[in-house]
């Protein structure tokens, strides 16, 4: 049985933390290699296109994990508004434990608009996956398709914006306000 490739996982995990806390542009390849304790050859073996390809892999990994957790929470019997409150509370708790943390992909996504089409595309797919997870639940709850899609996109935009504002302000006021606004969006 083949051994798992620890260097690839270390590169993704390390880059994810550094990109989330510092941003894409402020994180250098040498810093990633040093922090991950990985040789440059391993980076270019797994990611021949270098930092851009690694960042896209980080977005795919982190974005997929958020979508998995979100879909798991949405699959239960709890009302959607309660699920959204719980999701926002989890984000607030993570931010409180380390104010350098926030959305696992937003810092990369924001910078990638001009820096890397590869990372921008991966970011767009991740956000679309989160929105689709919420839209699927809304449709299961009887919402018409277009209204479910629009409301889901609005919820993701609301939460992401609130997370950015809370991270910048250093408190959870915007996230708490987002919970109230999300309940309004979900009231039919």
N, C-alpha and C positions, 0 to 999 in steps of 0.2 A: 504494500500500500504506500503511495507517495506521501511524503511529509508535507504538511502545510508550509507555504512559503512565508516565513516570519518577516523577511525583509519587506515584502510587498505590503503586508498588513501594518508593519511598523511605519512605513512611509505614509500610508493613508491615514492612520490614526494620528501620527505626529502632525502631518500637514493639516489635517482637519482642525486640530486644536489651535495651531498657529494661525491659520487663515481666519478662523472664527474670532480669535482674540486680537489679531494685528491687522488683518486684511490681506488681500492677495499681493498687492504691490509692496507692502512693507515686509513680507516674508520672503527671504532669499533661499535659494536652493541649498547653499552651504549650511544655513541655519537648520533647515529640515534634516539634512544628512547628519549633522552633528547631534541634534536632539534625538533623532531616531537611532543613532549609532549604526548607520548603514553607509556602505561605500557607494561612491558615485556610480560605479559599474552596475550595481543593483538597481539604482534609480533608472538608468537608461536601458537596462534589460527589460524592466517591467513597463516603463513609460518612455519609449523611444523619442517621443515628442517633448519630453522634459516636463517642466513645471506646468504648462497648460494641460497636458494630458493627465498629470497627477491631480491637478485641481478639478478636472472634469470627473475623475474617479472618486475624489472626495465628495463632490456634490452628488454623484449617483449613489454612493454608499450612504451618506448622511440623509439625503432626501428620501431614499428608499426606506431607511429605518424610521423616519418620521411618518411616512405614509403607512408603514406596517403597524406602528403603534396607534396611529389615528384610526385606521380601518378596524383594528382590534377593539378599540374603545367604542367605535360607532356601531359595531355588530351586536352590542348588548341591548338590553331592554330599557336602559335609561333614556329619558327624554333627551333630544338632541341639545337643547339649551344647557342641560346639566353636564353633558359630555364636553361641550365647548367651555363651560365654566371650569371644569376639571383640567382641560388642556391648558387653558390660560393660567390657572393656578400652578400647574406644573412648570410652565415657562417662568412665572414669577419666582418660584422657589429656586429654580436653577440660576436665575439672575441674582437672587439674593445670596446664594452660596458663593458666587464668583461674578462680580460686576463686569468682568471682561467678557463673560459669555453672553450669548444671545442666540439668535437663530443660527443653526449650524451651517446654513448656506448663504444667508443674506450678505455678509461682507464680500464673499467671493462673487456672488451674483451681481451686486451693484457695480463692482469694479470691472466685471467682465464685459459689460456693455460695450466698452471701448477697447478693452485689453485682449479679449479672446473670444471669437465666435464659438469655439468648441465648448468653452466653459459657459458662455451665455446660453447655448442650446441645452446643455445639461441642466442648467438652473431653471430654464423655462419648463423643461419636462418635469422636474421635481415639483415646482409650484403647481403645474397642471395636474400632477398626480394627487397632490393634497386636495386641490379643489374638486377633482373627480371623486375622491373618497367621500367628501361631504355631500356632493351632488347625488351620489348613489344612495346615500342614507336619506336625503330629502325626497328623492323619487320613491324610495321604499315606504316613506311616511305619507305618500300620496300627493306630493307636489308635482305640478306639471313640469315637463322636461326643461323648457327654456327658463322658467322661473327658478327651478332648482339650480341650474347652471349659474345663473346670474347671482343668486343668493349665496351659493357656495364660493364663488369668486370674490364676492363682497366680504364674506367672512374671513377668507384667507388674507385679503388685503387689509382688513381691519386689524386682525391679529398681528400681522407682520409690521404694520405701521406702529401699532401700540408697543410692540416689543422694541422697535428702534427708539421710539420716544422714551420709553422707560429706561432703556440702557443708557441713553444720553443723559437723562435727568438723574439717574442714580436712584430712582425709586419706582414703585409699582403703580403709581397713580394712573398712567395711561393704560396699563393692562387692566386695572380695575374698571376704568371707564369703558374699555372695550367689552367687558362682560355685560355691562348694561346695554350698550349699543347692539351687541350680538343678540341679546334677548329681544330687542325691538325688531331686528331683522327677521328673526325666526317667528315672530307673532304673525299669524295670518288673519 
